[in-house]
Amino acid sequence: MTDDWQNETLHPSWRQGFKVTRVLYREKTDVQDLVIFENPTFGRVMMLDGVTQLTERDEFVYHEMMAHVPLFGHGAARRVLIIGGGDGGTLREVLRHASVEEATMVEIDRAVVDRGLEYMPMVSAGAFDDPRTRLIIADGIRHVAETDQRYDVILVDSTDPAGPAEGLFTASFYAGCKRCLTPGGILVVQAGVPFVQPGELGRVQANMRESFAHASAYVLGVPTYVGGVMTLGWASDDDTRRVPPAEVLTRRVEAAGLTCRYYTPALHAAAFALPAYITTPGPTL
Ligand code: SAM
């Protein structure tokens, strides 16, 4: 069976279709419309409410940059909180750091975890079975508002600012994250694809700056995200942890003994150099 699956949230001029060779699973969960299908180029694809979340072929780009920039920047993170990320890709990369003693994931939709394990197990690659993993099925907004736990790094690996994720992009949520961070802790959030979502990053950074001394952004090139360049928002009170000196970063990566397919120490530093159209946005598309 083949039909085109329209990625509904993209600007009409950028609406892309994924060739669907086989639909593996589809469910209207009590949170969102979840579909997993096969595409001849990108392998297995997960979409939520019509928006591409990840593909088997290029998920490593996003998950490596979501995890390794803050973790190598921090240098000694022991307790990590992941909001969202139900596919397990970010969790997989976080657990590659031996310094991490506990990785808590707060994911609102159990179906994303279960179906991800069933149809895209290569993404989590056993991360949910790691004894350091704590999986909590709950709203991340409520967890941050109510927990008495403290974290060295918080990663918001969420869907876009709509539906259950809308509150994850607000100043009050970022203030809650600040409260849950240890001194010098780092917050990194999914901040959209500026080429087709031009206002999102600016709003994220303005909301972060209400609580954090430093808020910036870094870019990554994810082939399946239209416009190619995706941004992750970075916030902390200690800017020295954003891009440590090259020799420090290289030493940390070597000591960690990680081989990545996208992340490198040089790319870590370069990723914070943003294209002009992001920093000085022109007319919207
Ligand atoms: N890791 C993927 C990627 O490469 O972009 C996508 C992220 S993951 C699939 C997004 C997750 O955020 C979904 O599983 C969704 O259920 C979850 N989510 C959305 N709002 C949430 C909330 N308020 N609390 C916790 N999880 C939430």
Boltz pocket constraint, residues with backbone or C-beta under 6 A from the ligand:
constraints:
  - pocket:
      binder: B
      contacts: [[A, 31], [A, 48], [A, 52], [A, 53], [A, 54], [A, 59], [A, 62], [A, 63], [A, 83], [A, 84], [A, 85], [A, 86], [A, 87], [A, 89], [A, 90], [A, 106], [A, 107], [A, 108], [A, 109], [A, 112], [A, 138], [A, 139], [A, 140], [A, 141], [A, 157], [A, 158], [A, 159], [A, 164], [A, 165], [A, 166], [A, 168]]
      max_distance: 6.0
